[in-house]
Amino acid sequence: MISSTLKKNIKNSSLIRKMFEKGEELRKQFGPENVFDFSLGNPDLPPPPQFYQELKKLATPNKINQHAYMPNAGYPKVREKIAKHLSKKQNLQLKKENIILTCGAAGALNVIFKTILNPGEEVIVPQPFFVEYKFYIENHRGKMKPVKTNGDFSLNINNIKKAITSKTKAILINSPNNPTGKIYQEKEVKNLAQILKPHKKVYLISDEPYRAIVYNKIKIPNILDYYPNSLVVNSFSKTLSLPGERIGYLIVSPKCYSFEAVISGATISNRILGYVNAPALMQKIAGSLINASPDLNKYTQRKNLFVKGLLDSGYNLVNPEGAFYIFCQSPTKDDLKFVEHLQKYNILVVPGTSFGSPGYFRIAYCVPEKIIKKALPKFKEALKNFKLRG
């Protein structure tokens, strides 16, 4: 009674759904304090104090049309604030006309794919990749084309170059990356732009919801500086710890090929997809809190604690450079088997198979530090017993 495509998507997303169900089962059996759930990238830091002040102020019924429609691209004043902020912070030349406010980064990506994709056109995506990308691309009649990255999860430019065909419409990168925490360096972005030069109508899309969560002062290059046909996606989900409020934005490069058509297409796609516009209150809050942030340094402490504990226990991993994920190597290529083994110790993680990379598992450390400390001995015990059993 439902579409065959949706049936396939439900089946493919069952691994993450299974983690949710298993978590509920374990919490009922052992109590929430004895279950170590690292499956979901759900920021636990409270929003900055200014959020509640601004929300209270906005909730006071003192303005006409406070909750009315606005232009589909979002409030012009808010878009202007974001453009000025980004221009100053990232040394860009942006105006409000380059910005479209969206229902989170996911909404922005769907708006992009609705705007640019014709049936059968391909989007090249470095692997590992965020699990939803495939669903988004296929939903807009496109085809995702995964390409392997290097051993440290950096971009393999040669693999990307080989993957480009006449069907290629876009390359989608995610930096800092989910699930690996990898940041693509300036040299990688330059090389990527270089191989795209002969393909002027291919879009370079950068998904950057974790841009504010960076370790060791690593700089994230701005793709708009290196390739004219660029689109950038961002969100306030992590920068303001508001994932459930669904507020983000899309940047269209001023140098983008057929700029007016892309902006017009993305604006109407916002409406056609049923978003109509980003939430009115959250738009205003995002504009008012453009320089605010929760204490993101807490992620640094958690990352360092987790990485040291896992390495000391015998796990292999690449130290993440940003975001709040560790993509850890499984002691067996059958990551599903090891993830199931971890559940015996009340540990919930997501298998790498979900991200197109079997043999790994993802840990989301956006949880209180006490949970990490309590879980680390369990990780050690699980690995030791798994090797002994094997």
N, C-alpha and C positions, 0 to 999 in steps of 0.2 A: 504493500500500500504506500510505500515511500520510494523516492528515486533510487536507482541503482548506484548512482554516484554517492549519495548520502549514506547508503548502506555500507559502501566501501570505506568511507571516511569514519563511520562509527567503529568499524572493525579495526581500522588503523590507529584510532585514538584510544583503543581499549586498554593499552598498557598504562597510560596515565590515569585513566578512570579507575583501573584496578588498584592503583596506589591509594586513591581516595577511599575506595571501599575497604581496602585492607586497613588503612589508618583508623577508620571508624570502628572496625571490628576489634583491633588491638586496644584502642582507648577504652572501649567498653569492658574488655577482658582484664586489662592490667592497670587501668587508670591513666589519665592524660599525662601525668608527671613521669610515667615510666615508659612512654612511647617517644621515640626520637624521629620526628617527622621532618625530613629534609627534602621532601618531594616537590614542594610548590614554591615558586619565586614570588612570594607574597610579602612585601616589606613590612616588618614588624615595628619599625621606628615610628613614633608618633609624628604627625605633621608639625611644622614649626608653630610656636605659640601664636604668631600673627594670623594663622589660618582661622583659628577660632574667633579671634577678634573681628576679622573681616567678615566671616560667615554670619556672626551675630548682627553686625551692622547691616549687611545685605538682607538679612531675614526680616528686618524691621520694615513694616509696610508703609513706606513714606514716599514711594515714587510710582508714577503712572507707568504702565507697561513694563514693570519690573521683570515679568516673566513672559513677555511677548516674543514673537518671532523677531529675528534680526536678519541681515543679509546671510545667505547660505555659507559664505566664507568666514563669517564671524564678525563680532563687533569691530569696526574700523579702528577705534581707539586702542583696543587690546592688541590687535595685529600690529599697529604702529609701535606700541611699547615693546613687543617681542622683537620686532625688526630692529629697533634702536639698540636694545639690549644685546642682541646677537652681533650686530655690526660692531659694537664697541668691544665686547668680550672676545669675539673670535676674529676680529679684524676683517669683517665682511662689509659689503656695500648692499644693504637690503632695505627695502621699503615695505610698507604694509601690503602692497600689491603682490609681493613675493610669498606672502604667508596665507595659509588657509587653516583655520582652527578645526579640529576633528575630534571624533569620539575615540581618543587615545591613539597610540601608535598603530594599533591594529586597524582602527578605522582609517587612518591615513594610508596604510598600505593597500587596503581594499579600494580606496578611492583612486589610488595610482593605477592599480591593475585594471580597474573598470575603465579608466581613462585611456590607457595606452595599448592594451592587448587586443589583438585580433585572434580569432580561433586558430589554435595550433601553434601560435608563436611561443618562443621559449624564453625562460628566465633562468640564467645561470646562477647557481647558489653554491658557495663554498661549503664543504662538508667537514665537520658537523654543522647542522643548521637548526634553527628554532622549528619545532615540530609543526607549527601552524602554517608555515610558509607554503607548503605543498597544497594545503586546503585552500588558502587564499588564492593562489595562482590558478589552480584548477577550477575554482568557483567562477573565475572570469575567463574560462575557456582557453587558458594558457597551459603550458607544460613546464614543470620544473625540471631543470637539468643539473643535478648535483655534480660537483667536481671536488676531488680530494685535495686537502690542504697538506702542508708539510708535517713532519713528525711533531713539531712544536706548535702546530695549528696555525702557523703563518700562511699567507696566501702563496699558493703555487701558481705563479704567473703563467708558466708554460702550459699547465693543465687548463687554465682558463682560456688561453689563446687557442689551444687545440679545440676547445668546446664551442667556440664562436662559429656560427654558420649563417646562412642567409635567413634562417628562421629566428635568430637571436634578436630579441626586442629589448632585453635589459639584463644587467648584472646586479644582483642584490647582495650587498655585504652588510654585516652586522658587527659593529665595533663600538665599545667592548662587546664581546661575543657571548651569546647564550647558546650553547651551554659551557663554553671553555674558559670564558674570562679573558680571551686573547684580544689585544689591541693591535690593529693593523698600522704599521709604522709608515712614516712619510715616504720612505723608499718604495714600499709596496704599493702605496697609492699612486706614486709617480709612475711606476712601471705599469700599473694597471691602466692609467690614463694614456700611456704611450701606446699600448697595444690596441686601445680603443680609437685612436686617431683616425685610422682608415675607415672606421665604422661610425661615422658622425651621427647617425640617427639612432644608435644604440644608447639607451639610457643607463646611467650609473645611479643606483638607488642605495642610499646609506641609511640603515635603520639604527638609530642612536638613542634608545630610551635609557641606556646606562651611561651616557656620556659624562655625567657628573661624578660617577663612582670610579675613581682611578687611583691606583697605588703608585708610590715612589715617584710622584710628580711626572709620570709619563704623559707626553703631549699627544693628543689625538688630532691628526691632520684634518683640515676641512676640505672635503672633496670638491667643494665649489671653487676652490683655488686652483684645482688641477685639471678639471674636466668640465667643459661648458654645459654639456647635456646631463646635468646632475639634479637629483631630487633627494632631499633629506627629510627623514621622518624622526620626530622626537615626541616626548611625552612628559607630563608632570607626575606620572605614576610613581617614579622613583625619586625624582628631584624634590618633590614635596610630600612623598609617601602618601599618595592618593590614588592607588591603583583602581579602587572601586568607583571613583568619580568620573572616569573615562574622559579625560581631557588631554589633548595632545595637539600637534600641529604638523603641517607639511610645508616645506620650503621648496619653491621652484626657483632654480638659478636664474638670475637676470639674463644670462647668456644662453639659456636653454633654447634649443631648436624649436621654432614655432611656439614661442613663449605664450602668446595670447591664446592660442588654441589649447595649450596644456592647462593654463589657468582656468579658462572657461570650462573645459572638459572636467577638470577636477572639482570645480565649484558645483556644476550640475550633477556630477556623480555623487557628491555629498548628499544631494537631495534624492536622486534616483534610488540610492541604496537604502533609503529610509532613515538615514541619520538626520536629514533635513539641515540641522546645524548642531554644533557641539553644545552641551548643556550651558544655559545662559549664566547661572550663578557661578559655575566653575570657570567660565571664560573670564568673568570679572575678577574672581579670586586669583586666577593665574596672572592676570595683568597687574594686580596689586602686589603680588608676592613674587615678582619676577627675580628679585635678588635674595629671597629667603630660602632657607634650606634646613632640614633636620640635621642632626649631628652625624654626618656620613662617616666620620672617623671611626665610629663603632664598627663599621664593616671591616676596616683595616685590622683592628684588634682581633675580630673573630676569624678573619682569613688567616692571619699569622698563627693563631692558636690551632686552627684546624689543620693547616698545611703541615706544621711541625709535628703535630700528633699523628697524622696519617703517615708521614715519612718515617717517623720513629717506629711506627708499628709495622713497616715493611711494604707499604703501598707505593706504587709508582704514579707520579702525576707531574703535570706542568704547572708551575706556580702561576695562578691567575694574575693578570695585570689590571683588571677592572671588573665591574659588575659584582655579583655576590654568589658566584657559582665555582665549584671545583669539578673538573671533568677528570675523574680518577680512572686509572686503568684497572680493569677487572683481572683477577688472577687466572681467569679462564676466558677463552674467546666467547664462551656461552655466557654473556652478561646477564641474561634472564635467569639463568641457574644461580648465579652468585647473588643477584638482587633478592631472589627468593630465599637464599641462605641467610642473608642479612636480616630478613624479616623474623627469623627465629630468635634474633636478639633485639627485636622490637625496633629495628632500624628501617626507615622507609627512604629509599632513593629512587631515582628514575633511570631505567636502563638506557644505555647509549644507543640501542637499537631504535629508540623513539626519535633520536636526532640523526639517524642515518649512519651511525657509527657503532656497530657491534663491538663488544670487547671493552666497553667503558661503562661508567655509570656517573650520573650527575648528582652532586650534592648542592642544595641551596642553603647557604648559611645565614639567611636573613631570619635568624631565630636568636633568642637570648643566649648569652655566653654560658650560662649555667647548664643549658641543654647540651651544648657542645662538649663541655667538660665532663658531663655525665655520660655522654655517648662514646667518647674516645676509647675508653677501656673496652667497650663492647665491640667497636670496630676491630681492635687488636685481637680480641678473643675470637671473633668471627673469622678473621683471616687465618689465624693459627690453626683453628679447628678445621677449616676448609682444606688447608694444605695437608694436614694430618690425615684427613678423611680421603683426600685425593691420592 
